[in-house]
């Protein structure tokens, strides 16, 4: 077998990572790792999201579509 990392070593590594970080943080770590790898790949290949044209939803959004809400406590008077 080429290399020194095999299936038993990967399983041991997975168990150690699970014990150190816990099952609740693993999906978050996976997402951030994937996002970082995607950003690295895009920067290496020169793909920028700024080069893409704006979508139709972005072009048709008007300022009157934005609704501002204020918390109720700001409008109350103090006695």
Backbone bond lengths (Angstrom), bond angles and torsions (degrees), N, CA, C in turn:
res aa  C-N    CA-C-N  psi(-1)  N-CA   C-N-CA  omega(-1)  CA-C   N-CA-C  phi
1 X - - - 1.446 - - 1.527 108.51 -
2 X 1.339 117.17 126.28 1.464 119.44 179.43 1.530 110.37 -72.85
3 X 1.300 115.49 142.23 1.462 120.25 178.86 1.514 112.06 81.77
4 X 1.292 115.78 173.99 1.455 119.67 -178.20 1.525 112.25 -112.09
5 X 1.329 118.29 -3.34 1.464 120.21 179.02 1.522 109.05 -98.87
6 X 1.304 115.37 116.65 1.452 121.38 179.06 1.520 110.50 -120.63
7 X 1.310 116.57 -169.02 1.460 121.95 -178.99 1.535 112.37 -63.27
8 X 1.325 120.24 -43.81 1.476 118.52 179.23 1.533 112.54 -62.21
9 X 1.330 116.74 -38.34 1.465 119.38 179.69 1.524 111.29 -67.28
10 X 1.335 117.16 -39.03 1.463 120.62 178.05 1.521 111.42 -65.63
11 X 1.331 117.60 -39.01 1.462 120.57 177.66 1.527 111.56 -65.00
12 X 1.321 116.72 -41.43 1.472 120.46 177.92 1.529 109.85 -63.96
13 X 1.315 116.90 -41.93 1.464 120.92 178.60 1.527 110.77 -62.82
14 X 1.321 117.63 -41.86 1.453 121.90 178.66 1.530 111.18 -62.69
15 X 1.318 117.51 -42.34 1.466 121.35 178.89 1.526 110.54 -64.93
16 X 1.323 118.11 -41.28 1.470 121.36 179.57 1.529 110.24 -64.66
17 X 1.344 117.08 -44.59 1.463 120.40 178.91 1.522 110.20 -62.91
18 X 1.312 117.64 -40.75 1.464 121.67 178.66 1.527 110.81 -63.08
19 X 1.323 117.46 -41.02 1.463 120.64 179.54 1.529 111.87 -69.63
20 X 1.325 117.14 -37.49 1.466 120.06 -176.94 1.524 111.37 -74.04
21 X 1.322 117.83 -46.73 1.461 120.60 -173.09 1.520 114.07 -97.80
22 X 1.295 118.65 -22.65 1.459 121.34 -179.79 1.518 112.01 84.85
23 X 1.320 115.93 158.51 1.464 119.96 -175.63 1.527 114.50 -71.31
24 X 1.332 118.11 -20.52 1.463 120.08 -177.72 1.526 112.23 -79.19
25 X 1.329 118.22 -28.22 1.461 120.04 -177.65 1.529 112.77 -91.91
26 X 1.327 118.55 -13.77 1.464 120.30 -177.35 1.531 113.43 -62.29
27 X 1.336 120.86 -44.91 1.470 118.89 177.86 1.529 113.09 -61.92
28 X 1.334 115.98 -38.61 1.466 120.36 178.42 1.532 110.50 -64.18
29 X 1.316 116.47 -41.64 1.461 120.19 178.69 1.523 110.92 -66.68
30 X 1.319 117.06 -38.87 1.458 120.57 177.75 1.519 111.91 -63.34
31 X 1.337 116.36 -41.98 1.462 120.08 177.91 1.517 111.30 -63.00
32 X 1.320 116.97 -45.71 1.463 119.75 -178.34 1.531 110.89 -67.46
33 X 1.324 117.44 -35.85 1.462 119.91 176.57 1.524 110.60 -65.60
34 X 1.324 117.58 -43.81 1.457 121.31 177.66 1.514 112.53 -62.78
35 X 1.334 116.35 -41.52 1.460 120.56 178.84 1.522 110.57 -64.52
36 X 1.326 116.87 -42.18 1.457 120.35 178.43 1.518 112.41 -63.83
37 X 1.336 116.33 -41.77 1.463 119.90 178.43 1.528 110.83 -65.35
38 X 1.332 116.70 -39.44 1.468 120.85 179.05 1.525 110.57 -64.81
39 X 1.345 117.47 -43.39 1.464 121.04 178.76 1.525 110.89 -64.51
40 X 1.331 116.88 -40.27 1.463 120.54 178.01 1.525 110.46 -62.74
41 X 1.336 116.34 -45.23 1.463 120.63 179.91 1.526 110.90 -62.33
42 X 1.336 116.97 -42.77 1.454 120.90 178.89 1.527 111.75 -64.49
43 X 1.328 116.82 -38.35 1.461 118.90 179.53 1.522 111.65 -70.86
44 X 1.319 117.51 -33.29 1.457 120.46 178.73 1.526 110.88 -71.46
45 X 1.337 116.99 -41.74 1.455 120.09 -178.34 1.525 112.23 -82.10
46 X 1.318 117.97 -14.47 1.462 121.16 178.72 1.507 113.57 86.98
47 X 1.320 118.62 13.95 1.468 121.44 177.44 1.515 109.27 -79.84
48 X 1.329 115.94 120.67 1.458 120.99 176.65 1.508 108.95 -116.16
49 X 1.317 116.85 143.70 1.455 120.35 177.57 1.520 110.53 -76.34
50 X 1.336 118.56 -15.69 1.455 121.45 178.92 1.527 111.55 -69.41
51 X 1.325 117.78 -23.10 1.454 121.52 -178.88 1.518 112.38 -75.44
52 X 1.336 117.80 -18.49 1.452 121.27 -177.67 1.526 109.92 -76.10
53 X 1.334 117.82 141.55 1.471 119.12 177.43 1.528 110.63 -69.29
54 X 1.321 115.89 156.06 1.467 120.67 179.89 1.511 109.55 -67.57
55 X 1.304 116.23 145.44 1.460 120.57 179.86 1.526 110.02 -74.71
56 X 1.314 116.47 165.06 1.462 121.63 -178.69 1.524 110.66 -64.03
57 X 1.317 117.94 -34.02 1.466 121.14 179.85 1.524 110.56 -66.09
58 X 1.313 117.69 -36.46 1.454 120.91 179.11 1.517 110.76 -71.48
59 X 1.324 118.13 -34.17 1.449 121.27 -178.57 1.519 112.38 -74.92
60 X 1.327 118.20 -30.01 1.454 120.86 -175.91 1.518 113.53 -93.11
61 X 1.315 118.93 -6.64 1.458 121.01 -179.56 1.524 109.30 -70.04
62 X 1.305 115.64 123.65 1.456 121.58 -178.80 1.522 109.34 -106.05
63 X 1.338 117.46 155.50 1.471 119.45 179.99 1.516 113.30 -60.67
64 X 1.346 119.12 -29.87 1.452 119.98 -179.81 1.523 112.14 -70.49
65 X 1.350 117.39 -13.35 1.457 120.25 177.63 1.524 111.90 -74.46
66 X 1.319 117.00 -16.20 1.459 121.05 -178.13 1.519 109.11 -85.00
67 X 1.321 116.02 127.28 1.463 121.57 -179.20 1.518 107.59 -111.89
68 X 1.318 115.37 123.41 1.456 119.64 177.71 1.521 108.81 -96.13
69 X 1.319 115.79 135.76 1.454 120.66 177.73 1.514 108.67 -120.76
70 X 1.307 115.29 144.15 1.459 120.06 176.74 1.516 108.37 -118.20
71 X 1.300 116.86 145.14 1.466 119.49 177.84 1.529 110.21 -64.87
72 X 1.317 116.56 149.64 1.463 121.96 -178.49 1.517 111.70 -64.64
73 X 1.300 117.88 -32.05 1.467 120.18 -174.78 1.529 112.06 -65.89
74 X 1.307 118.92 -27.53 1.452 120.94 -179.94 1.531 110.51 -68.92
75 X 1.325 118.14 -30.45 1.450 122.01 -176.48 1.525 113.74 -85.63
76 X 1.326 118.24 -11.27 1.449 121.81 -178.35 1.524 111.06 -80.22
77 X 1.305 116.62 145.66 1.465 121.05 176.21 1.517 109.69 -94.24
78 X 1.303 114.93 147.69 1.461 120.90 179.87 1.508 109.15 -97.77
79 X 1.330 118.44 129.55 1.470 122.57 -179.04 1.490 110.36 -96.10
